[in-house]
Amino acid sequence: MFEITKVAVLGAGAIGSYYASQLSKVNDIQTVLLAQGKRKDRLTKEGLIVNDVTFKLPVIDPEETNEVYDLILIALKDYQLPEALPMLNNIVGPTTIFLSLMNGLDSENQIADIYEADKVLYGISVAIDAVREGNKTRYSNAGKITFGEKDNTNLSPRVQAVQAVLDKAEISYTTPTDMMRQMWWKFMVNVGINQASFVLDAPYGVFQQNKDAQDLMKALMGEVIELAQAFKIDLTTEDIQSWNKMLVTLAPDGQTSMLQDRKARRMSEVDMFAGKIIRMGKELSIPTPVNSTIYKIIKVIESGYSKQENQE
């Protein structure tokens, strides 16, 4: 079986920081962060601080090395990916595996367009409540990674290789038979909780207790379910209940990634969530009024950010 010994992590936000810190604890796995310019300098100097523990990982500019990595774990924002992908060319070899833990449904296809589909696994990070402030990340629930090929009836060698790495790093994971259903399930969750938390400026605790907040979240998710069914994806309203069971396990003061974006006055991933729902709805002639309204609200809020903030 193919063995993974070198891992590169692209994206040192809340999610990327947690997984990089866990992987760095494994002695027989070389784990590095990928960054350039001022970000590289800052990560080299400050390291990552996860639950008050400092991790000093090597920080590599991928355009300044020819060292090939076995696994490239990507945890960027959607709008950062197109610019970042071409710079990875030097570190990609014949057996390199990409595992994207980004939100949405499109990152795997974007990676495959440049580096070929047979290098890409599908992945999502579920139920982690990590929050990043500066170079500090805190979490109380590490959640799990759900990943694999589109169909995992028989596990491929590369899936088994990634499972072995996650086992060593004590990172919880599942490999479902139908990975595309899980991708749509996570997309449904993000469209609901991420966007609702942004417009309400509300942490998980509000959605655990407030019915009106829950109703807004469910209305956003309902439009995803209707679209998923049009694409023959086995997603139903019962899947909202499975999310609710997970929601109550999260720290009440935990924040979604989009709420963290709002508080930091960063541009959010609304185009990947409501924007994509609106586009798919138009293509299929399926109305998406809730997401259309949320999209406009979020865009108005973001229009108040300064140009300098938008560039960060």
N, C-alpha and C positions, 0 to 999 in steps of 0.2 A: 504494500500500500504506500502511496505517495506520502511523504512525511513533511510537515511544515516546521521549519526551524527559524524562519525570518519573517517577521510581521511588521508592516508599516501602517500607521494610523493617520489618516488624513481628516483633520477636523478635531480641534481640542476644546469643543464646547462641553456642555454638561454630559452628554452621552459619550462622546469620544474620550473625554478625560477619564470617565469611570472604566471603560473597557481597556484603555491604554494602561491605566494603573494596575488593573488585574493581570493583564498579560505580562507586564514588566516584572511581576513577582516570580515568574517561571524561569528557573535557571537555564534550562536548555532551549529557550526560545529568545532570540534576539528581537526586541521590540523597539521601534523608533517612531518618532513623530515626524511628519512631513510638513514643512513650512518654509517660507521665503521671507527675505527682507526683515523689516522691523518685527514681524510676528515671530520669525525664527530667533531673532536676538532676544526677544522677551521670554519666549519659552525656554531658551537655553539658560538664561539668567535666573528666572523665577521658578521654573519647573511647574509641575501640577500639584495642587494641594487638594486632596480628596478626603473628606471627613477628617480634616486637620492633620493628615499625614502628607508629607512632601515627597513627591516622586520626581527624581531627576533622570529623565529619559534622554538619550541622544536625539538631537533635532537635526534632520537632514534636509537639505535643499535637493529635491529629486533631479533638478536639472544640472547639478554639480557632481553627480555620481553616476557610475555605471553598474553599481551593485544591484543585482536582481533580487526581488523579494518574492517569497512564496505566497503570501497572503497580503492583500491590501484592503484594509477595512476603512470604509468611507462613511463619515458622519458629518457631512456638511449641510448647509442650508441649500435649498433647491437652486436659488439664484447664483450660488457660488460655483456650482458644478461645471457649467460649460467652460469657464475660464481655467478651472483647475485641471481638468482631465488631460489636455495635451501635454502638460508639464511632467506627466508621469511616464512618458515613453521610455526613458532610460532605465527605469527600474522594473519594467515588465518583461518577463521572459516567456518561453514556450509553455511552462506549466503554472504561471502565475494565476492565482484565483482572486477575483474581486468579490467582496461581500459588502453590499451597500446597506446601511442601517438608516438611510434617509427616509423622510416622510414622503408620501405620495406613491404614484404608480409608474413614474417615468424614468427614474434614475438608472435602473438596470438597462433599459433600452438605450439610453444616452451613452452608457459605458460600452455596451455591445457595439454601437455604431462605430466606435473608434478602435476598440481592442478585441472585438469578436465575441459572439454570444457564448462560445464554449469556455470562456474564462469567467463568466459571471454567474453567481448564485443570487437567488432572491432572498431578501432578509428584512425583518422588522424587529424593532426593540419594543417590548411590551411591558407596561406597568412599572417602569422605572420612574421614580419621582425626583430625579436629580435636578438640582438648581445650581446654576453657575453665577457667581458674582466676582468679576475680575478674573483672577486665576484660581479662585477657590470654588470647588464643587462640593455640595453636600447632598446626601441621599439617605433615606431610611429604608426604602424598598428598592432593591437592585433589579427587580423584575426578571425578565428572561429574553433571550433571543429566539425568534422563530425563523428558521431559514431552511433552504434546500433548493433542489431543482423544482421546476414546475410540477412534476409528478415524482414523488418519492416512494412509489410502491416498492422499488428495489433501490437501495441506497447506492449512489455512484461513489467511486473512489474519492473524488474531491469532497463530497459531503462527509464521508467518513474521516477524511484528513482534518477537516475543520472541526468536526465533533471531537476528535482527539485533542486538539489544541484547547478547545473550550473546557473540556474535562480537566486538563492540566491546570488551567487558570481558574478553575472553580466558578465558571460562568454558567448559569443555568440556561438550558436551551430545549427546544422541541423541534422535531423535523416532521411536519405533518405530511400525510399522503398528498393532499390537495393544497399546494402552496398558494395558488392564485386566489383561492377563497380567503386564505389568511391575509393576503395582501389587501384585498378589498375590505376585509373586516377592519384592519388597522386604518385604512383610508376612511372608512365610515366613522371610526372613533375620532380620528383627527379632525375631520370636517365638523364633527359635533362639538367635542370638548375644547379643542384648540381655539376655534373661532368664537365660540360662546364665551370662553374665559377672557378672550381679548376684549370683546365689546363690553362685557360686564366688569372688567378689571377684577376678576374673581379667582381665587385659588380653588383647589379641589374641595375644600370644606364647604364652600357655598353650594356646590353641586351635590354634595352629600346630604344637605339639609333643606335646600330651598326648592320647592316644587316648580316655581316659575322658571328658575334657572334650568332645572331638569327638562321642562317642557321645551324650552328653546333648543337645548342640546338635541333632544329627540327629534324635533322638527327638521333640524339640519341633517341628522342621520337618515331620516325617512326618505329624503330625496336621493341619497346615495343608494339606499336599498332598491328603490325603483329603477335606477339606472343599472345597477348590478344585475338585476333580474332580466333587463333587456339584453344584457351581454351573456346571459345564461350562467351567471355566477350564483351559486347556492347561498344567497344571503337573505335573511328574513328578519322580521321584527323581533323574533326570539334572540337574535344576536345582540340587540340592544340590551337585553336582560343579562347576557353573559358579560357585557361590558360593565353594567351596573354592579355586578358582584365583584368585579375587579376594582371599580372606583372606590368602594367603601374601604378597601384595604390600604389606600394611599394616604400619605400624611396630609391632614386637613390644610396645612399651610403650604403644601407643595404647589408648584406652579407648572403649567404647561409651557412648552417652548414658546408659543405665541404670546402668552402672558409675560414671559421673561423678555421677549422682544419689545412689548409695549412699555414695560417699566424702564428698559434701557434705551427707549426711543430708537430702536432699530427697525428696519423694514422687515415685515413679516412674510410668511409663505402663503398669503391669501390667494395669490394667483394660482398656486398649485392646488389649493383646496376649493374654495368657492369658484375661482376662475375656471378651473377644470370642469367642475360640475356644470357651470353655465354653458361652457363650450359643448360638452357632451349632450346636455339637454337640448341645445339648438340642433345638433346633428340628428338627434333621435326624435325631435318634436315632442319632448317631454318637458313640461313646465317645471321650473326650479325657483319659485318666488322667494322662498326663505333664504337660500344661498345668494340670490341676486340682491336682496336687501342687505344682508350681512356684508357682502362684498363692497357695496357703496359706503356703508358705515365705516368699515375699516379703512377704505381708501381716503375718506375724509379725515379720519384721525391721523393717518400717516402723512397727509398733505401738510400737517402742521409741523412736521420735523424740518429742521434746517438742512441745507444742502450738505453741510459737513457731516451731520448725523447720518444722512442717507448713504454716504460713502463709506461709513464704518462697518 
